[in-house]
Amino acid sequence: MKVLIVDDQKINRMLPSVLLKQAGCEVFEADSGEAALTMLQTNPVDVVLLDISMPGVSGMEVCAQLRKEPAWAGLQIVAYTAHALPSERNEILAAGFDELLIKPINRQSLLSALKLL
C-alpha cells in the first residue's frame, strides 16, 4: 500500500511514517496541502493521511479538491488531527474524509484507520 502523510509538523509525520514502513507500506511525505496536491499529480497513492489544520491550503480544502476529481474517486482519505469533539468528527466526515485518526496516535489506531488490521 502507498501512503502519503501530509502534516506541516515534521514530528507528526515521523511516527506514522515509521509505523507504516514497518507494516510494509511505501510512504511519502508532504509538509503542506500545496505540496500534497503537487505530489499526487506524479505519485499516485492508495491512502492520504491528511492533517486538517495547516497554514495555506488546509486539509479540508485538499480533501474537497481531491473529491472533485474523478481520477481520485477511489482514494482513501484519512483525517489526521487533534480535533476530537463529536461535532468536529461529524463535520470532518461530512467533508469527504473516509476516516478520522486522532493525535496522538499509536500503532493500533493507525493501522485500524488505514484498514490494515
N, C-alpha and C positions, 0 to 999 in steps of 0.2 A: 504494500500500500504506500502511495506517495502522499505526504502530508506537508502542507505549508503552514508554518506557525507565524502569525502576524501579531506583533506587540512592540510598542515603542520602547519598552524597557528590556534591555538585554537579559537581565536576571530572570524575567518572566518567560523568556524563550528557552533558557538553559535547561531547566528541569524537564519540561515536556520533550524537548529535543533528545535528551539522554534516554528518557524512558521509552520513547518511541523507537529510537535506534535499537535499544535492547530488545524490543518486541519485533524487530526485523523490518521496520518501516524505513523508507527513504525519506529524509527530512530536508526541507528547505526552510529558510527563514527570511522574513521581511520586517523592517523596522517602522513601516508606515503603511497606511492604506494605499497611498500612491504607488509605493514600491511593490506592494502585493498585486495590484492591478496590472502593473507593467510585467512583473514576473510571470503571472498567469498567462499572458499572451504567448510566451515561448516555452513555458514549463507546465504542461497540464498536470494536475494532481487529482487525487481522489477525495481528499478532505482538506478543508481550510479551518484551522483553529484560529479564531479571529477575535482579538481584543476589541471591546466596544468603545472604550474611551481613549482616543488617540488624538494628538494635535493634527490639524489639517483635515484630511478625509477620515471620518470616523468609521468604526466597524459597521455601524448601522448603514452608513452610506455605501460602503464597499458591498455589503450584503445585498442592498437594493439594486446596485448596478449589476451584480452577478446574476441576480434573479430575473432581470430584464432580458438577459441574453439567452436565446435558445441553446446556444452551444454549451452552456453551463447548467442545463436543466437537471442533470443527474448528480451535480456536485453536492457533497455533504458539507454543510457549513455549521460549525460549532462555535457558539459564542463563548469566549474565554474572558471572564470578567469577575470583578469583586462585587458586582451588584447582585444582591441575593434576595431582595424583598419580593414577595409574591406578585405584587403589581408590576414590578420590573421584569420578572420572569415572563409573565403573560405578554408584556409589550415586546420583549425581545423575540419570543417565539412567533408572535403575530407579524413581526417584521420580516420573517422569512428564514430564520435560523432553524436548523433541524434539532438542535440540542443545546443545552446550556451547561457549561462547566464552570463551577465557582472556584475562584482562587481563595486560598492556596489549594493546590491540587495534590493528589497522591497517585500512585501507580494505578490503583483500582478504579478511582473516579475517572482518570484519563482514558484508560483502556475501555471502560464501560461506555463513556460518552462517544468514543470513536467506533463502538461496536466491535471491539477486538477481543472481548471476553465472551 
